[in-house]
Structures are given as structure tokens and as C-alpha cells.
Amino acid sequence: MKLLRKILFPFAILYGFITTIRNLLFDKGILKSNSFDIPVIAVGNLSVGGTGKTPQIEYLIRLLSVQYKVATLSRGYKRKSEGFVLASSTSNAEILGDEPFQFYQKFPNIQVAVDADRTNGITQLLSQNKKPQVILLDDAYQHRKVKAGFYILLSSYDDLYADDFMLPTGNLRESRSGANRANIVIVTKCPKDLSEIKQEEIRLKLKVSCSQQIYFTFIDYDDAIYGKDEKIAVNTIKKESKLLLAGIAKPTPFFEYLKSENDECLTFPDHHNFSDSDLETIQKKAQNKKIITTEKDYVRLKDVEVLSQLYYLPIKSTFIKHQQNFDATILEYVKVNLDS
């Protein structure tokens, strides 16, 4: 795979050139970006997958939904529906996609919508009788047809965009200069004890400007797993032999947090749609043992009756330092743009 990526290097140069020209046309106003009269916060990354967008969106939902009517708008990756869909009691992961359905399940007090055309999606949300006061755009950093009022750029600690290269040689969707559009840069999935010296080294490597803020977060795992009608402490479940199942971009930390000596790990591609054959394989490997999966996978598997021994482990994004500063910045942006 590494050799193939090196062979495709000329295509990476071409792709980088095309995306740079596209961004330049949007920056100069030659290609149109649509702005809206309410606070719109875009969360995304420069690379493909695995930077922790879902827990960051959930963090913003918890922060903002206490005071404001919040909506999330996602593309709905791998969903089987088309166009604009507003989540309702009849929705499921196939209709919304796994991450939007997870938002809908966890936060019943917000609106959750999907639309590949973010401009149309925002327009549809604002035409609702109960229109939102704040819209969170999930994975929309490269969606330049919408001009968000605030941009949060995520980069994983072990895969910084400063160390990456354009697709298909690397994993970048656009050049590293795209980071200049961000109001806030968050380095995700850091070690909990990341030193201030190391944080400063990363800030310099990412070339964060004086007009941008940078924060460092880690993935905080719950101390319990959850099934349909049961909650079990992680310390207890670690003593049992079990099957660990993940269909996410970077499952290793999930496995490491739960794994004990006799466990088996089963990995599927990110956003995987589980087939009947997959379910048979899972059931055979699990036998009568508990199956523990990620929250994102659980929303796609929880209605499969044969997996009655299925549990999930919740996660959240936690700031190493300066959480109050981050919260204040977001709340101030929303307040000012609602009052204007």
C-alpha cells in the first residue's frame, strides 16, 4: 500500500493543485459561498477520517443546547436515503447514517438533519416552524459553498496535518494552507499527560497564527458499558472473556482500553454496513460471550435480535487545559451573532 501511494505521487500533486485553485476561487468570491443570519459552526478536518469529529460535535451540543435551540447538519455518510431528511421517530441509521442517528438518539432536545447539499440543508432547517438558533455542521470544512461563521479544525495527535500529504499519497483532502480558515484548531486524541512543552512544539509545527486558538483534547472513555437494559462496570467486564467489535477509522485505543488476555478483536471498515454474513461471523466468534462495540457501531447493530449480548462503550472529548476559554469563545460567538 505504501509503495502504491508513492507511485501515485503525481496524482497527489495534481489533486493538490486543483483543490488550491478551488479554494482560491472561493476566497476571491469568484465561486459563491452562501452565508446565513444565524450562528453556523463548522467542525471538520483536512484529512480523511479518524480525528474525533463525533465526540467534538457532541461536546458542542452539550455546551450549547442548555441555552439555545441547536441543530446538527451532516452529509449522512453511507445512508440509503437521498436529499434533505430531518430525523424523526421513524428514522434509523440506514436513513440518517450512523453518526447523525447517534446524535438523534442521545440528544432528543435538538434537531438532527442530513443533506449532502449543506446550503439546501440549512435553508430547509430555517424553514421549519421550530427553526434552530445555532447550526452545527458536521464534517463540512471543505464544503465551501456554505460560509460558516466559525470554523473548528481537528487534527489527530498521532497524525498531524503538518506531517501529512495530499491524497492519494497521503490523507489530506486539501493542502495544509487550508488550516488558515480555522478560528480554532483542536489537536485530538492526545495522551492525557501531554506536557506543555510538547503542546508548544505542536503549536509551532502546525503554524497556528496569533489570530487562532489551539486546544488539546483526549478521548475519555466511560467507566461502564451499556446494553439494552443493563450497565456493567468496565473493571468488571475486563475480567471476562469477550468479543470486541469495531467499525471505525482507528479502533486500536478502543481495543486497548477494554482488552484482556483471552479477548478476540474483530475489525470492520469505518461506517461499515453489516451484512447477514457479517452478523453470522460475529455470532460464531462470540458464541455466548458478550460483544462490546463502539457507540457508533451500536446504533447500526442494536436492533439485530440475534445480538442480544451486545453492549457499547461511550466516549467523550475532554480538554487537557483551558476548557473554560474554549467554552467562552464559542458562547461569545453565538451570543454576538444572535444579537446582531
Secondary structure, 3 states (H helix, E strand, C coil): CHHHHHHCHHHHHHHHHHHHHHHHHHHCCCCCCECCCCCEEEEEECECCCCCHHHHHHHHHHHHCCCCCEEEEECCCCCCCCCCEECCCCCCHHHHCHHHHHHHHHCCCCEEEECCCHHHHHHHHHCCCCCCCEEEEECCCCCCCECCCEEEEEEECCCCHHHCCECCCCCECCCHHHHHHCCEEEEECCCCCCCHHHHHHHHHHHCCCCCCEEEEEEEEECCEEECCCCEEEHHHHCCCCEEEEECCCCCHHHHHHHCCCCCEEEECCCCCCCCHHHHHHHHHHHCCCEEEEEHHHHHHHCCCHHHCCEEEECEEEEECCCHHHHHHHHHHHHHHHHHC
